[in-house]
Amino acid sequence: MDGQVRTSAQWGKSDEAELWERYHSLSPRSEERRKIQEEIISRYQYLVRFVVRRMNVTPPRELDYEDLLSYGSMGLLDAIDRFDPSLGFTFQTYAASRIRGMVLDELRRFDWISRSGREKIQALERAMESELQETGKLDGERIKKRLGVSDEQLKEMMEIANRSFVGCLDELVALEDTEVEKADILADDRPGPDDLAFLSDEIERLHGALDVLSDREKSLVELYYFRYRNFREIADEFGLSESRISQLHKRVLDKLRKVLSGDMETA
């Protein structure tokens, strides 16, 4: 690298890999590192608006939409400092997860889900945790029996718990290999009526896509996207290496990409 920070338009894949290597080699207080960080923020700031828009979240009364964007920007900064290119996934995928996670963490402080909603999520999480510990996999019928609920009640609980997860998984699959252009983010970033109307269909489509995964792959999706475990933690839990988890993650994304694009039939 020549010591000068390239503009976003000048970046190629090799440039970006070199930039990350240079960024992590510098002291946190280095002026050059600060300039590189500013360039990365400039390049990926649109991703904050993209992810927040896709989360389909209505802010509590104490907040407005700009607050959500501010929390998302905090997640972007956190992603820049934590990102490790050697783990095998792109910065866009990692940053999208961290942006979403930071927004949710901040929203929880404002009690944005009703008490009954929180209780349903907690009950579902306990049931899923117990199921994973006892069987190493997630089975809808067993979870339903464990909770003592009907199909409709379980679906309602899943919709509440998946409010953030469902809105972004399709985009994470796309982001793994393709760049989302700034032009794709319209001036009106609030979820429109069509987004909300098709939320139920998206959930059903995602559940169908997950059917093509093995039990281990489903557990990986649960741990990585729903419980925000990193590859190292998942590797420890599975008794595998981080590189193997990275390979499994890529295989999962490939399967989901084919299903969601219509190239693979679900069972």
N, C-alpha and C positions, 0 to 999 in steps of 0.2 A: 504494500500500500504506500502511496506517495506522500502521506501525511495530510492530504487535503480531503475534506469530507465531500463526497459526491452528492449531487442533487438526486431526488427520487427518480427523475426521468432517466438518469444515467445508470441506475443500478441494474445489473444482471444477476443471475444466480451465483456466479463465481464471485462477483463483487460483494454480494451480501454475505456469503460465507466468510470472505476475507474480513469484512467489516465486523462481524460478530467475534471472530478470533482476535482482532485488534482491540475491540471494546473490552473483552474480558481480560486482556493482558495488561490493561492500564490501571493505575491507581484510581480508586473511587473519587479522589479529589483532583484528579488530573483535568486540566482544561480541555485537552483533546477528547477525553472520555465524555465530558459534559457536552461538547459539540456533536459528538457522534450520537449521544442519547437524544439530543434535540432533533437531529436528522431522522432518527428512527421514529420518534414521536410524530414528526411531521408526516412521515410516510404512512403511518398506520393509524392516525387519529380518526380517519373515516371509519375504521373498524369498530370504534367505540359506538358511533351512531348506528352502525349496522346491527351490532349485537343487541344493543338496548332496544332498538325498534323491534327486533325479532322476539324479544322476551315476552311481549304482550302483557306488560305489567302496568297497572294503574297506580301511580304514586299515592301514598297516604296524604291526608290534608295538609300535613306540615311541610310537604315537599312538592316540588314541581318537576317537570320533565328535565329541565336543565340540571337539577340536582342529580338525577339518575346519570346524566352524561358526565357529571363531575366525578361520581363514584366510579363510573366506567373508566375514566381517564386515570384514576388511581390504580385500577386494575391493570391498565396498560403499562404504567410505570413499574408496577410490581413484576409484571411479565418480563419486561426488558431486563431487570436485574436478575431474575431467576432462570431465564431461558438457557437451556443447554443444547446446542445444535447436535451434539454427538448422540443424543437419545433417539434420533431418527425421524422426528416429526417436524413440521414446519412451524415457524414462529406464528403464523396466522392462526393455526389450530390451537397452539398453546395460549396465545394472547386472548383468543375468543373465550376460552374456558376461564381464564383468570379474570377477564372483564366481567363475565357473567357472575362468577363467584363473588367478586368484590361488591357488585351491586346488590346481590342477595344478602351478603353479610351486613351491609349497611341498612337495608330495608328491614331486616329482622330487628334491628335496634328500635325501629319505629312501630313495631307490632303491626305490620302491614297485612298479616293474615288473621282472620277472626279466630277467637278462642276455639270454637268448634273445629275450624279448619286446622289449627295447630294440633289439636288433639287427634284428629284423623291422621295427619301426617306422622305424628309420633307413634301412633298405634301401628301404622303401616311399616314404619322404619324398624320398630321392634320386631314385628313379625318377619320382615325380610332378613334382619340380622340373625334371628334365631334359625330361620330356614337355611341361611348360608352356613352358619356354624354347624348345624346338624347334618346337612346333606351336601354342602358344597355347591349348591345350585339353587335357582329360584324357580318354583313351580306355582303357577297361578292357582290351581285347584287346592293345593296344600295351604297356600297363604290365605285363600278365601275361607277354608275350613278352620284354620288357626284363629282367624279374626271373627269367625261366626257371622259372616256377612253374605249378602246375595251378590250375584253378578253385577247388578246395577250399582250397588253400594261400593263394591270394590273398584268399579270403573270411576265412580265419583272421587274416591280417595286417590286413585292414580292420576286423575286429571289435576287435582290440587297439587299433589306432590311433583308432578311432571311439568308444572306451569312454565318453568324456565327451561327444563331439559328438552322438551319436545320442540319448542320454538327454535332451538339452535342446532339440533343434531343434523338435520338435512344440510344446513349451511356449513357445519364442520366437515361433513363428508365432501362437499364441494370445495371448501377452502383448502383441503389437503393437497389438491393438485392444481387448482385454478385460482387465479387472482381475481378477487371481486373489485371491479373498478369503482372509482369514486362516483362516476356517473350513474351507477346503479342505485345510489342512495338519493332518493328524491328529497325535495325541500321539506315536505311534510313528513317528519319522521315518526309521528304518532301512529300506532296501529289503527288501521282503518276497519270499517265494518266487515269487509271481505276477509281480513285476517282473522277476526273473531268468529265469523260465521263458519270458517273452515277449520277451526281449531280441533273440533271433535273428529273431523275426517283425518286430519294430520296424525292425531293420536292413534286412530285405527290403522292407518297406513304404516306408522312406525312399528306398532305391535306386530303387524304382519311381516314386516321386514326382519324383525328380531327372530322370527321363527326359523330363519335359515341358519342361525348361529348355533354352534354347539353349546353345551352347558357351560363349559369353561369360557367360551367367547362371550356369552351373556354375562357371566360374572365379571369379566374384564370391563365390559361396557358399564355395568352397574358401579363398579369400584372407581373407574377413571372419570366417567362423566357425571354420575349421580352423587358419589361420595367424595369426589375430588382427591382421590389418592393419586400419588405420582407413580411413575414406573418402578421406582426402587421399592416402594411400599408394596405394590402389587407383586413384584418379583419375590419379595420375602414371603408373602402370603401363599403364593403358588409354588414356592420352592424352585423357582427358575431364575435364570439370569436376566438382567435388565435388557440385554440385546434380544433375548428370546421374547420377552414381553413386547418389545418394540415391533418385532416381526409379527406377533399375533395381532397387535393393534392394526398394523397395515393390512393384514389379511381380513380383519373384521371390516375395516373401512371399504375394502375392495368388494366384499360381499354385499354390504349395505348399499354401496354406490350402484351395483348392478341391479339390485332389487328396486331401489327407489327410481332408477332410470328406466325400469321395465325390461331389462335385459336378462333377468333371472326370475323364475316363477317361485312363489312361496309354497310351502307344503300345504 
